[in-house]
Amino acid sequence: MPFEHITPRPFTAGGVRTYAPQAPGLYGISNAREWIYIGHAGNIQLALLDCLQDPDSALMKKEPGGFVFEVCDESRWVSRQDRLVLEYEPACNRHSFGAR
């Protein structure tokens, strides 16, 4: 089952502040070629802004261009993230990138 909101938003500080909610849930980051990372956070907006702060990270080296998200309760994070990772096979989830 794909993300609830599949239209990617620009993965820039302005795009994140405009579109990402300050709510708990899951997020996916991609570029034009692949899914890069799927994570979960207590505040989606802050987690995405945090990702943008480290230009040398494995995620940023993949040149992300967009993000999607879905708001959900913490009780569903792990199972939903696992399902999305299996479906999308994001590059950085295959490595020891870690959840945010």
C-alpha positions in Angstrom: 0.0 0.0 0.0 1.6 3.3 -1.1 1.9 6.5 0.8 -1.5 8.2 1.4 -0.3 11.4 -0.3 1.7 10.4 -3.4 2.3 13.8 -4.9 5.9 14.8 -4.0 6.6 18.2 -2.5 9.9 20.0 -3.1 12.6 18.9 -0.6 13.8 22.3 0.2 13.6 24.2 3.5 10.7 26.3 2.0 8.9 23.3 0.7 9.2 21.5 4.0 8.0 24.5 5.9 5.0 25.0 3.6 3.9 21.4 3.1 5.1 19.1 5.9 3.0 19.0 9.0 4.3 19.5 12.5 2.7 16.2 13.4 3.7 12.6 14.0 3.9 10.2 11.1 6.0 8.8 8.2 7.9 10.5 5.4 9.6 9.4 2.2 12.3 11.2 0.4 13.1 10.6 -3.3 14.9 11.9 -6.3 13.9 11.5 -10.0 15.5 8.0 -10.1 14.8 6.3 -6.8 13.3 6.4 -3.3 16.1 7.4 -1.0 14.8 7.1 2.5 11.6 6.3 4.5 11.4 7.3 8.1 9.1 8.2 11.0 9.1 11.0 13.5 7.2 12.7 16.2 7.3 15.9 14.1 7.6 15.3 10.3 8.5 18.9 9.5 11.4 18.9 12.0 12.7 15.6 10.9 12.8 16.7 7.2 14.4 20.0 8.1 17.0 18.0 10.1 17.8 15.9 7.1 18.5 19.1 5.1 21.0 20.3 7.6 23.6 17.6 6.8 24.8 18.0 3.2 27.4 15.2 3.7 24.9 12.6 4.7 24.2 9.5 2.6 20.7 10.8 2.0 21.8 14.2 0.7 24.5 12.7 -1.5 21.7 11.0 -3.4 20.4 14.5 -4.4 16.9 14.3 -3.1 14.3 16.5 -4.8 11.0 15.6 -3.2 9.2 14.2 -0.2 5.9 12.7 0.7 4.3 12.0 4.1 1.4 10.6 6.0 0.3 11.5 9.5 -0.2 8.5 11.7 -0.1 7.5 15.4 3.2 6.3 16.9 1.7 2.9 17.5 1.6 2.3 13.7 5.1 3.7 12.9 7.2 0.6 12.8 4.8 -1.7 11.0 3.8 1.0 8.5 7.5 2.0 7.9 8.4 -1.7 7.4 5.7 -2.1 4.8 6.7 1.0 2.9 10.3 0.0 2.9 9.5 -3.4 1.5 7.3 -1.8 -1.2 9.6 1.1 -2.2 13.1 -0.3 -1.4 14.7 3.0 -0.6 18.5 3.1 -1.0 19.4 4.5 2.5 17.1 2.2 4.4 19.3 -0.7 3.0 22.3 0.9 4.8 22.8 1.8 8.4 21.2 5.2 7.9 18.9 4.9 10.9 15.4 6.2 11.5 14.8 9.8 12.4 
